[in-house]
Amino acid sequence: MRSLALLLAPLLTLAACGTPSTSNNPEATAKPEVIELTQTGCQFLETEAKDYEFTTAKKADCEAINAETLSDRQGDFETLELKAGSYVFRVTNKNVPYELGFYLRGKGAAKVSLPKVSGGGLTEGETQDYEISLRPGKYLFSCPLNSTPDYEIVVN
């Protein structure tokens, strides 16, 4: 019995000291900030100047629409500026009759070193969450399934 007590003594000492509390660390207990994004045909509404109300039935429709309109629209894109931290990108498919997704990744050479998140299966009228912890740098997001343009995020 004494030998068991000797073996357990170091463990009991560690348990008594406990682990550092995360309650004093706001980052450890903070909930991720939610960024709402709405996809319509060929675009994300929150980053463009307006809802162009493009009507699409398939990805190829957006490829044709973007070939005609993207150069005029791009000058009005808003760059999202965020602080480093945890985020949930809440993406809604608004009136697009085919499956959509979301793809967020580093821009340029940073594509290799910065975190990324992606997923599909977003059907008409549905919303999905994509959680990611962003580090400082430049990012792009888009929907390859909807052939949206690349939209920029700058994280400081």
Secondary structure, 3 states (H helix, E strand, C coil): CHHHHHHHHHHHHHHHHCCCCCCCCHHHHCCCEEEEEEEECCEEHHHCCCCCCCCCCCHHHHHHHHHHHHHHHHHHCCCEEECCEEEEEEEEECCCCCCEEEEEEECHHHHCCCCCEEEEEECCCCEEEEEEEECCEEEEEECCCCCCCCEEEEEC
